[in-house]
Amino acid sequence: MKDTAGRSPRIERIRHSLAHLLAMAVLKKFPTAKLGIGPTIENGFYYDFRLPGPIGPEALPELEHAMQQLIAEKLRFRGEKVTSVEAKKIFQSQPFKLDLIKEFIREKKQLTVFSTCPSSIAKTTDLKRITNNCFTDLCRGGHVSQSGEINPQAFKLTKIAGAYWRGDERKPQLTRIYGAAFERTAELETYLSEQEETQKRDHRTLGQKLDLFTFSDLVGPGLPLWTVKGTVIREELEKFAKQTEEKWGYQRVATPHIAKQALFETSGHLPYYKKDLYPGMKLDDATYYLKAMNCPITMALFAQKPHSYRELPLRLAEYGTVYRYERSGVLSGLL
């Protein structure tokens, strides 16, 4: 069985377990580190930390080696439900875990912890002994039974990045360490080789190299300037798309680049995406926003007259420019 992303439960357990082993390795190197979260992701896992100082890629091989040593110790993973009082006591020196505990209490979710322990104490029920001798994390589970089930040559720590706690730029910035992990060494080697080839063909690199687009500090980050060559490619892509849309029964429309605040309140975007919008412009009759998505204005166009079910399916298309105030690290290229 695989999940909706095509991942097997076994590889998910391996990746989740490796995230815990990464946290153990980081705590061994930085005993005062504060722990964020460590979920699985496509092709691997990551863990967020607040460290006493910055680290670079040169630290990754050392952490990898420490994780491989932990795998060789055949540590046991065990989970159990705890009360809010017990959870707060276990994580009293971990502010981000305490923040999560508050959220779980507020949402009335069951609190569970997973401990990674030496075999000698893996079966004890003494929570104090577990806390003192094992690595314990606030976690819903999904782990291997013991670390020896993990292939020590089938994972690799790949990169370090910055990440705000809970994705909020007003909260502390943490250090995020990413890892790739698979069941077999050959799968990891194939993935790393593909990543290397992908980097060579990264459009952000090729765009500059082939003189397709550029950026200017005077214009601003994340705002591409298309050159003559790049514009030719862009227009050819649009021409192909328009031909395809016509074949599929789409009709083209055009809408403004700005709209009133009331529109984005009605659509529901403003309360949830305001931090991703450029600041509103107060004009004579209302506050206007640069559009960050096309659909609300297109829906306003649709609503200008009554429609019959006989018109359905109604397919409208537009190449409308959208503007999003996305911070560094969020931008993913010229989508």
Secondary structure as GFF3:
##gff-version 3
##sequence-region A 1 335
A	DSSP	alpha_helix	9	29	.	.	.	ID=ss1
A	DSSP	beta_strand	34	35	.	.	.	ID=ss2
A	DSSP	beta_strand	40	41	.	.	.	ID=ss3
A	DSSP	beta_strand	44	50	.	.	.	ID=ss4
A	DSSP	three_ten_helix	57	59	.	.	.	ID=ss5
A	DSSP	alpha_helix	60	72	.	.	.	ID=ss6
A	DSSP	beta_strand	76	82	.	.	.	ID=ss7
A	DSSP	alpha_helix	84	90	.	.	.	ID=ss8
A	DSSP	alpha_helix	95	106	.	.	.	ID=ss9
A	DSSP	beta_strand	111	117	.	.	.	ID=ss10
A	DSSP	three_ten_helix	119	121	.	.	.	ID=ss11
A	DSSP	alpha_helix	127	133	.	.	.	ID=ss12
A	DSSP	beta_strand	135	138	.	.	.	ID=ss13
A	DSSP	three_ten_helix	147	149	.	.	.	ID=ss14
A	DSSP	beta_strand	155	164	.	.	.	ID=ss15
A	DSSP	three_ten_helix	165	167	.	.	.	ID=ss16
A	DSSP	beta_strand	173	181	.	.	.	ID=ss17
A	DSSP	alpha_helix	185	200	.	.	.	ID=ss18
A	DSSP	alpha_helix	203	209	.	.	.	ID=ss19
A	DSSP	beta_strand	213	214	.	.	.	ID=ss20
A	DSSP	beta_strand	225	226	.	.	.	ID=ss21
A	DSSP	alpha_helix	228	247	.	.	.	ID=ss22
A	DSSP	beta_strand	251	252	.	.	.	ID=ss23
A	DSSP	beta_strand	258	260	.	.	.	ID=ss24
A	DSSP	alpha_helix	261	267	.	.	.	ID=ss25
A	DSSP	alpha_helix	269	273	.	.	.	ID=ss26
A	DSSP	three_ten_helix	274	276	.	.	.	ID=ss27
A	DSSP	beta_strand	281	282	.	.	.	ID=ss28
A	DSSP	beta_strand	287	290	.	.	.	ID=ss29
A	DSSP	alpha_helix	295	302	.	.	.	ID=ss30
A	DSSP	three_ten_helix	309	311	.	.	.	ID=ss31
A	DSSP	beta_strand	316	317	.	.	.	ID=ss32
###
